[in-house]
């Protein structure tokens, strides 16, 4: 299966829509353990991406992703902007000049993006961050491809891994970011960054299925 530039643009548009739809939900999650602005920030950032897309959607996939990252960094407050911005910028640099994506390219896009987030945020699994959703998602994606699954099967496994990882943040005590200041009081709350990561990956699956 080859992924087109149009599907990548559709993914970004769908991500903007889902962040808008879940703005209140993400902010409620963040109000329990953070600054109560994650939903607001994600909606603001992807709204700006949506405005920018018409000017870049004819360029190559790498440039579309890189510009998305730069837009998020310049418009999103808190930790979300640098982290999500780095995700898309690293993904874009890894796919420079690409007009279509192979299965391996999609893995490279997501995994390189995740590695950028790890490098920027210094988080690992168990710290109660977006990495708790991304890491099992990427492991499931790669395992499915390695065992002969096609891209859609790999993406479905990826989303399932992200969803489980998101839910697995609930009993964790936060070790990074504002939530870490709460100590044991951060236990029992789902991490908003892991939640927005799950939503983003789910929108990619929907774009690939369309």
C-alpha positions as CSV (number, residue, x, y, z in Angstrom):
1,X,0.0,0.0,0.0
2,X,1.3,3.4,-1.0
3,X,0.3,6.4,1.1
4,X,-0.4,9.6,-0.9
5,X,0.3,13.2,-0.1
6,X,-3.5,13.7,-0.1
7,X,-3.9,11.2,2.6
8,X,-1.2,12.9,4.7
9,X,-3.0,16.2,4.3
10,X,-6.3,14.5,5.2
11,X,-4.7,13.2,8.3
12,X,-3.6,16.6,9.4
13,X,-7.0,18.1,8.7
14,X,-8.7,15.3,10.6
15,X,-6.3,15.8,13.5
16,X,-7.2,19.5,13.6
17,X,-10.9,18.5,13.7
18,X,-10.4,16.0,16.5
19,X,-8.4,18.4,18.6
20,X,-11.2,20.9,18.2
21,X,-13.9,18.4,19.1
22,X,-11.9,17.2,22.1
23,X,-10.7,20.6,23.3
24,X,-12.8,20.6,26.4
25,X,-12.1,16.9,27.2
26,X,-8.3,17.4,26.9
27,X,-8.4,20.5,29.0
28,X,-10.4,18.7,31.7
29,X,-7.8,16.0,31.8
30,X,-5.1,18.6,32.1
31,X,-7.0,20.5,34.8
32,X,-6.5,17.5,37.1
33,X,-2.7,17.3,36.8
34,X,-1.5,20.2,34.7
35,X,-2.1,23.8,33.6
36,X,-5.6,23.2,32.3
37,X,-4.6,24.3,28.8
38,X,-3.7,21.2,26.8
39,X,-6.9,21.1,24.8
40,X,-6.9,24.8,24.3
41,X,-3.3,24.7,23.1
42,X,-3.7,21.7,20.8
43,X,-6.8,23.2,19.2
44,X,-5.0,26.5,18.7
45,X,-1.9,24.9,17.1
46,X,-3.8,22.6,14.7
47,X,-6.2,25.4,13.8
48,X,-3.1,27.3,12.6
49,X,-1.9,24.2,10.8
50,X,-5.3,24.0,9.1
51,X,-4.9,27.6,7.9
52,X,-1.4,26.9,6.6
53,X,-2.2,23.7,4.7
54,X,-3.6,25.3,1.5
55,X,-0.3,27.1,1.0
56,X,1.8,23.9,1.3
57,X,-0.3,20.9,0.3
58,X,1.2,20.8,-3.2
59,X,4.7,20.5,-1.8
60,X,6.4,17.2,-0.9
61,X,5.3,15.2,2.2
62,X,8.5,16.1,4.0
63,X,7.9,19.8,3.7
64,X,4.2,19.5,4.6
65,X,5.2,17.7,7.9
66,X,8.1,20.0,8.6
67,X,6.0,23.1,8.1
68,X,3.3,21.6,10.4
69,X,6.0,21.2,13.1
70,X,7.2,24.7,12.7
71,X,3.6,26.0,12.9
72,X,3.0,24.1,16.1
73,X,6.2,25.3,17.7
74,X,5.4,29.0,16.9
75,X,1.7,28.9,18.0
76,X,1.3,26.4,20.8
77,X,2.1,27.2,24.4
78,X,3.3,25.0,27.2
79,X,5.2,21.8,26.6
80,X,2.8,20.7,23.8
81,X,4.2,23.0,21.1
82,X,7.9,22.0,21.4
83,X,7.0,18.3,21.7
84,X,4.4,18.0,18.9
85,X,6.4,20.5,16.8
86,X,9.5,18.4,17.2
87,X,7.5,15.2,16.3
88,X,6.4,16.7,12.9
89,X,9.7,18.4,12.2
90,X,11.8,15.3,12.7
91,X,9.3,13.2,10.7
92,X,9.4,15.8,7.9
93,X,13.2,15.8,7.8
94,X,13.2,12.0,7.6
95,X,10.9,12.1,4.6
96,X,12.4,14.9,2.7
97,X,11.2,15.1,-1.0
98,X,8.9,12.2,-0.6
99,X,5.7,12.3,-2.8
100,X,4.3,9.0,-1.6
101,X,5.1,6.8,1.4
102,X,5.8,3.0,1.7
103,X,4.9,1.0,4.7
104,X,8.4,1.5,6.0
105,X,8.2,5.2,5.3
106,X,5.1,5.5,7.5
107,X,6.9,3.6,10.3
108,X,9.9,5.9,9.8
109,X,7.7,9.0,10.0
110,X,6.1,8.0,13.3
111,X,9.1,6.4,14.9
112,X,11.5,9.3,14.0
113,X,8.8,11.7,15.3
114,X,8.6,9.8,18.5
115,X,12.4,9.7,18.9
116,X,12.3,13.5,18.5
117,X,9.8,13.8,21.3
118,X,12.0,11.6,23.6
119,X,15.0,13.6,22.8
120,X,13.2,16.9,23.5
121,X,11.3,15.8,26.6
122,X,13.7,13.3,28.1
123,X,10.7,11.0,29.0
124,X,10.5,7.3,28.9
125,X,7.7,4.7,29.4
126,X,6.3,5.0,32.9
127,X,6.8,8.7,33.3
128,X,3.1,9.4,32.5
129,X,3.6,11.4,29.3
130,X,2.7,11.0,25.6
131,X,5.6,8.5,25.3
132,X,3.4,6.0,27.3
133,X,1.1,6.0,24.3
134,X,3.6,6.3,21.5
135,X,6.1,3.7,22.6
136,X,3.7,0.7,22.7
137,X,2.1,2.1,19.5
138,X,5.3,1.9,17.6
139,X,6.2,-1.5,19.0
140,X,2.9,-2.9,17.8
141,X,3.3,-1.2,14.4
142,X,6.7,-2.7,13.8
143,X,5.8,-6.1,15.2
144,X,2.8,-6.3,12.8
145,X,4.9,-5.3,9.8
146,X,7.7,-7.7,10.8
147,X,5.2,-10.6,10.9
148,X,3.8,-10.0,7.4
149,X,0.9,-7.6,8.2
150,X,0.0,-4.9,5.7
151,X,0.0,-1.2,6.5
152,X,-3.6,-1.1,7.7
153,X,-3.1,-4.0,10.0
154,X,0.0,-2.3,11.4
155,X,-1.8,1.0,11.8
156,X,-4.7,-0.7,13.6
157,X,-2.3,-2.4,16.0
158,X,-0.5,0.9,16.4
159,X,-3.8,2.6,17.5
160,X,-4.7,-0.2,19.8
161,X,-1.2,0.1,21.4
162,X,-1.6,3.8,21.8
163,X,-5.1,3.4,23.4
164,X,-3.9,0.8,25.9
165,X,-0.8,2.9,26.7
166,X,-3.0,6.0,27.2
167,X,-5.2,4.0,29.7
168,X,-2.1,2.6,31.4
169,X,-1.1,6.2,32.4
170,X,-4.1,6.3,34.9
171,X,-2.4,4.5,37.8
172,X,1.0,6.0,37.2
173,X,2.7,8.7,39.2
174,X,3.9,11.5,37.0
175,X,7.7,12.0,36.7
176,X,7.8,14.7,34.1
177,X,6.3,18.1,33.6
178,X,3.9,20.1,35.7
179,X,2.1,16.9,36.8
180,X,5.3,15.6,38.5
181,X,4.9,18.4,41.1
182,X,1.8,16.7,42.4
183,X,3.6,13.6,43.4
184,X,1.1,10.9,44.4
185,X,-1.8,13.1,43.7
186,X,-1.1,12.6,40.0
187,X,-2.1,8.9,40.4
188,X,-5.6,8.1,39.1
189,X,-5.7,10.6,36.2
190,X,-5.2,9.8,32.5
191,X,-2.4,11.8,30.9
192,X,-3.6,14.4,28.5
193,X,-0.6,14.2,26.3
194,X,-1.0,10.4,25.9
195,X,-4.6,11.1,25.1
196,X,-3.9,13.6,22.3
197,X,-1.2,11.3,20.9
198,X,-3.8,8.5,20.7
199,X,-6.3,10.8,19.0
200,X,-3.6,11.9,16.4
201,X,-2.7,8.3,15.6
202,X,-6.3,7.3,15.3
203,X,-6.9,10.0,12.8
204,X,-4.0,8.7,10.7
205,X,-5.7,5.2,10.7
206,X,-8.9,6.8,9.5
207,X,-7.1,8.7,6.8
208,X,-5.5,5.5,5.5
209,X,-8.8,3.6,5.6
210,X,-10.7,6.3,3.6
